[in-house]
């Protein structure tokens, strides 16, 4: 590794006594890699998140564990932050082969039930309401959560609310942080000053909101509350799922809260008195850190962009700053209130 830009390179990086960051590949995915964290414990190895169940990631995980004197059979538990395939599916694959336990937040159960039942359309179910139904046919099936090549199963244990996970050498506190998904969980090691943040707090990008088969009615409101929860904790080192380890969770949490407040203002300005759907509003907004146009995004990221816009518009309605009117099954947002 040669600096922050190289966080995606294969590695077994020590980040704290007994804790290693392992970067696993995400072939064909713009994020390029996902971090899983190996926690070495006297009772056996515990992994925070599992990776994506593709052969490249399986081999990389096997090699990375070997570098610190373990193999896949030594994994006793996977503490998974959420159901997205790059976090859950390799954990399930390792469990099938070696018997490790998998823990997951209870809020993920509705979406996981859909995936187990073979629902491959869930994340696209709201496109008609958003006025973006034309996007549905442009998404390659391989890009959907729950692609047919992946196998989903229930976890061994559901985490219902805050819970202490007792290891031989440390205690990890599981804290529900809905927003990115309904059942997202972070794991805090207060004694060591570490927050295994999954996709809730990322150092370089803003997490997507509500991309899941069963979407929360107000995923952005959920996310902002979860950010405030994390901000209320003692400051810790941020161990994210995507990006390098950084010193302060608080600093990045403050940046994310500020970003979304600015984005709410910008989104409100994208709506006029005639009314716009989430799709129409999204097409007028800049995207990513580089202010790309909507049309320059690939189809999956266009879907994510429309979902993000809808999440912001719905918060503006909740705050009384916009009014929503449904016509023909499509929600349109207006600046003025209708009496």
C-alpha positions, 0 to 999 in steps of 0.5 A: 500500500502506498497511501490513501488512494491504494485502499482498494489494493489486496492487503491484510493491514493491522489497524489496531491490536488484534484487528486487521483490515482486509480489502476484498475485490468487487469485480465490475463494481465501481466501488472496486473493493470492500473492507472486511475486518478480522478481529483475532480473539482467543475463542476464534476469529470474528469477521466484520462483514463478509464480502461478495460471493465471487471466486476472486473474493473467496481466494483473496480472503483465504490468502489474507487470513493465511498472512496472519496465521488463520484459515477460513475454518477458523472463522467463528462468527460474521458480524454483518452490517447489512444485506447488500451482496458485497457484505453478506453473500460471502459470509453465507458462502463460508458458512455453508462450507465451514459452519461459521455463524452469521449475525444480522440486524433484524431490520433487514428481515423484510428485505432478506425474506424477499431475496430468499423468495427470489425477488429480483425486482425489489429495488426497482419497485418504486420507479413508477411512483418516482416517474422513472419506470423507463429506467427499469428495462435498462438495468442489467440483471447482474447489477441488481441486489439478489442476482440469480447467481447469489444465494440468500439464507437467514442468519443464525442470529437476528440482532434486535436493537442495541446488543453487546456481543461478548468475545473472549478479549473484547465486547462489541456493541451492535447499534442499529443505524437504519438509513443506508438500509432498514437494518444496517448495524454498526459495531463499536469497540468502545474500549479500543476506540473503534467503530466498524461502520459498514456503509453508514459512515464512509470517508470519501463518498456519501452512502446510498439511501434506501436501495433495498427490496423493502424500502423504508418510507423515509430512509433519509430521515432514518439516516440523519437520525442514525448519524446523530446517534453516532455523533452522540457516541465518544469519538472513535477511529472510523473503520469503514467498508469502503475507503481507508481507516481515518482518525475521527468518526465525528469529523466525517459524521459532521460532514455528512450531516452538512452535505445532506442539509445542503442537498436538501436545499438544492433539491428544493430548488429543483422543484417548481410550482408546476410540480416535478416527479423525483425522476424529473428533479433528479435529471436537473441535479448534479451527481457525485463529487465531480458534479456529473450530469444525470445522463452521464451516469450508468443506468444503475446509478441513475436508479440510485440517483432517483431514489436519493432524490425521492428520499430528499423530497420526502424529507422536505415534505415532512418538514413542510417545505414541499407538497406532494400530489399523486396523479396516475400513481406518480408523485409530484412535488410542488413548492407551494402548499395546496389547501 
